[in-house]
Amino acid sequence: MQNTRLSTLLDVTNRQVVVWLSNPWRRISLLIISLLFGYFFASAISTVAGQRANLDISVAALLLVFTEVVSRFVYGSSRRVNQSLLIQMLNSLKIGMTYSLFVEAFKLGS
């Protein structure tokens, strides 16, 4: 790739974002935000799917596929891939979604 102004700007921006995310507190805060967004997302999906009874099976299948694909990336890959912030955020999102669905199931059971 040629060394243009745009590519230089993208490279500098990428380096600054990587340095900004290398701070452990920022990384942890992004993982917590991802966990909470997963909780909210699954709660919203289960509410919408509960209102429209014909979506229950398809939504459950999509959530299952998402969970299994993320688990495959996180636990089936090499250690270098596990250190990626994006993979850790997806895993945190998956954990939040799973926790939310269990809490919704307990609410419906009681």
CYANA upper distance limits for C-alpha pairs under 8 A (distance plus 0.5 A):
  2 GLN  CA      7 SER  CA      8.19
  3 ASN  CA      7 SER  CA      6.60
  3 ASN  CA      8 THR  CA      6.97
  4 THR  CA      8 THR  CA      6.62
  5 ARG  CA      9 LEU  CA      6.50
  6 LEU  CA     10 LEU  CA      6.64
  7 SER  CA     11 ASP  CA      6.57
  8 THR  CA     12 VAL  CA      6.62
  9 LEU  CA     13 THR  CA      6.55
 10 LEU  CA     14 ASN  CA      6.45
 11 ASP  CA     15 ARG  CA      6.71
 12 VAL  CA     16 GLN  CA      6.72
 13 THR  CA     17 VAL  CA      6.69
 14 ASN  CA     18 VAL  CA      6.70
 15 ARG  CA     19 VAL  CA      6.66
 16 GLN  CA     20 TRP  CA      6.52
 17 VAL  CA     21 LEU  CA      6.55
 18 VAL  CA     22 SER  CA      6.58
 19 VAL  CA     23 ASN  CA      7.88
 20 TRP  CA     26 ARG  CA      8.30
 21 LEU  CA     26 ARG  CA      6.57
 21 LEU  CA     27 ARG  CA      6.41
 22 SER  CA     26 ARG  CA      8.15
 22 SER  CA     27 ARG  CA      7.51
 23 ASN  CA     27 ARG  CA      6.89
 24 PRO  CA     28 ILE  CA      6.61
 25 TRP  CA     29 SER  CA      6.56
 26 ARG  CA     30 LEU  CA      6.68
 27 ARG  CA     31 LEU  CA      6.81
 27 ARG  CA     85 LEU  CA      8.09
 28 ILE  CA     32 ILE  CA      6.68
 29 SER  CA     33 ILE  CA      6.63
 30 LEU  CA     34 SER  CA      6.60
 30 LEU  CA     89 MET  CA      7.88
 31 LEU  CA     35 LEU  CA      6.68
 31 LEU  CA     88 GLN  CA      7.71
 31 LEU  CA     89 MET  CA      5.95
 31 LEU  CA     92 SER  CA      6.68
 32 ILE  CA     36 LEU  CA      6.70
 32 ILE  CA     92 SER  CA      8.05
 33 ILE  CA     37 PHE  CA      6.52
 34 SER  CA     38 GLY  CA      6.61
 34 SER  CA     89 MET  CA      6.33
 34 SER  CA     90 LEU  CA      8.05
 34 SER  CA     92 SER  CA      6.36
 34 SER  CA     93 LEU  CA      5.68
 34 SER  CA     96 GLY  CA      8.30
 35 LEU  CA     39 TYR  CA      6.88
 35 LEU  CA     89 MET  CA      8.26
 35 LEU  CA     92 SER  CA      5.37
 35 LEU  CA     93 LEU  CA      5.35
 35 LEU  CA     94 LYS  CA      8.15
 35 LEU  CA     95 ILE  CA      7.17
 35 LEU  CA     96 GLY  CA      5.17
 35 LEU  CA     97 MET  CA      8.33
 36 LEU  CA     40 PHE  CA      6.74
 36 LEU  CA     93 LEU  CA      8.08
 36 LEU  CA     96 GLY  CA      6.71
 37 PHE  CA     41 PHE  CA      6.35
 37 PHE  CA     93 LEU  CA      7.23
 37 PHE  CA     96 GLY  CA      7.78
 38 GLY  CA     42 ALA  CA      6.57
 38 GLY  CA     92 SER  CA      7.98
 38 GLY  CA     93 LEU  CA      4.88
 38 GLY  CA     94 LYS  CA      6.91
 38 GLY  CA     95 ILE  CA      7.76
 38 GLY  CA     96 GLY  CA      4.94
 38 GLY  CA     97 MET  CA      5.13
 38 GLY  CA    100 SER  CA      8.34
 39 TYR  CA     43 SER  CA      6.65
 39 TYR  CA     93 LEU  CA      8.08
 39 TYR  CA     96 GLY  CA      4.95
 39 TYR  CA     97 MET  CA      5.39
 39 TYR  CA     98 THR  CA      8.27
 39 TYR  CA     99 TYR  CA      7.38
 39 TYR  CA    100 SER  CA      5.51
 40 PHE  CA     44 ALA  CA      6.62
 40 PHE  CA     97 MET  CA      8.21
 40 PHE  CA    100 SER  CA      8.11
 41 PHE  CA     45 ILE  CA      6.62
 41 PHE  CA     97 MET  CA      7.38
 42 ALA  CA     46 SER  CA      6.50
 42 ALA  CA     96 GLY  CA      8.34
 42 ALA  CA     97 MET  CA      5.43
 42 ALA  CA     98 THR  CA      8.22
 42 ALA  CA    100 SER  CA      6.52
 42 ALA  CA    101 LEU  CA      6.96
 43 SER  CA     47 THR  CA      6.69
 43 SER  CA     97 MET  CA      8.25
 43 SER  CA    100 SER  CA      6.57
 43 SER  CA    101 LEU  CA      7.48
 43 SER  CA    104 GLU  CA      7.93
 44 ALA  CA     48 VAL  CA      6.74
 45 ILE  CA     49 ALA  CA      6.47
 45 ILE  CA     59 VAL  CA      8.34
 46 SER  CA     50 GLY  CA      6.35
 46 SER  CA    101 LEU  CA      8.04
 47 THR  CA     51 GLN  CA      6.85
 48 VAL  CA     52 ARG  CA      7.00
 49 ALA  CA     53 ALA  CA      6.86
 49 ALA  CA     54 ASN  CA      8.28
 49 ALA  CA     55 LEU  CA      5.88
 49 ALA  CA     56 ASP  CA      5.95
 49 ALA  CA     59 VAL  CA      7.45
 50 GLY  CA     55 LEU  CA      8.34
 50 GLY  CA     56 ASP  CA      7.36
 52 ARG  CA     56 ASP  CA      8.10
 55 LEU  CA     59 VAL  CA      6.43
 56 ASP  CA     60 ALA  CA      6.59
 57 ILE  CA     61 ALA  CA      6.64
 58 SER  CA     62 LEU  CA      6.69
 59 VAL  CA     63 LEU  CA      6.64
 60 ALA  CA     64 LEU  CA      6.58
 61 ALA  CA     65 VAL  CA      6.64
 62 LEU  CA     66 PHE  CA      6.62
 63 LEU  CA     67 THR  CA      6.57
 64 LEU  CA     68 GLU  CA      6.65
 65 VAL  CA     69 VAL  CA      6.57
 66 PHE  CA     70 VAL  CA      6.67
 67 THR  CA     71 SER  CA      6.59
 67 THR  CA     94 LYS  CA      6.57
 68 GLU  CA     72 ARG  CA      6.54
 69 VAL  CA     73 PHE  CA      6.85
 70 VAL  CA     74 VAL  CA      6.62
 70 VAL  CA     87 ILE  CA      8.42
 70 VAL  CA     90 LEU  CA      7.23
 70 VAL  CA     91 ASN  CA      6.86
 70 VAL  CA     94 LYS  CA      7.86
 71 SER  CA     75 TYR  CA      6.22
 71 SER  CA     76 GLY  CA      7.89
 71 SER  CA     91 ASN  CA      7.75
 72 ARG  CA     76 GLY  CA      5.50
 72 ARG  CA     77 SER  CA      7.80
 73 PHE  CA     77 SER  CA      6.20
 73 PHE  CA     87 ILE  CA      7.98
 74 VAL  CA     81 VAL  CA      8.13
 74 VAL  CA     82 ASN  CA      6.35
 74 VAL  CA     87 ILE  CA      7.09
 74 VAL  CA     88 GLN  CA      8.13
 74 VAL  CA     91 ASN  CA      7.50
 75 TYR  CA     82 ASN  CA      8.35
 77 SER  CA     81 VAL  CA      6.87
 77 SER  CA     82 ASN  CA      7.63
 78 SER  CA     82 ASN  CA      7.34
 79 ARG  CA     83 GLN  CA      7.25
 80 ARG  CA     84 SER  CA      7.84
 81 VAL  CA     87 ILE  CA      7.92
 82 ASN  CA     87 ILE  CA      6.88
 82 ASN  CA     88 GLN  CA      7.32
 83 GLN  CA     87 ILE  CA      8.03
 83 GLN  CA     88 GLN  CA      7.70
 84 SER  CA     88 GLN  CA      6.86
 85 LEU  CA     89 MET  CA      6.53
 86 LEU  CA     90 LEU  CA      6.69
 87 ILE  CA     91 ASN  CA      6.70
 88 GLN  CA     92 SER  CA      6.62
 89 MET  CA     93 LEU  CA      6.58
 90 LEU  CA     94 LYS  CA      6.65
 91 ASN  CA     95 ILE  CA      6.70
 92 SER  CA     96 GLY  CA      6.71
 93 LEU  CA     97 MET  CA      6.68
 94 LYS  CA     98 THR  CA      6.64
 95 ILE  CA     99 TYR  CA      6.60
 96 GLY  CA    100 SER  CA      6.58
 97 MET  CA    101 LEU  CA      6.73
 98 THR  CA    102 PHE  CA      6.82
 99 TYR  CA    103 VAL  CA      6.74
100 SER  CA    104 GLU  CA      6.63
101 LEU  CA    105 ALA  CA      6.63
102 PHE  CA    106 PHE  CA      6.74
103 VAL  CA    107 LYS  CA      6.69
104 GLU  CA    108 LEU  CA      6.73
105 ALA  CA    109 GLY  CA      6.59
106 PHE  CA    110 SER  CA      6.75
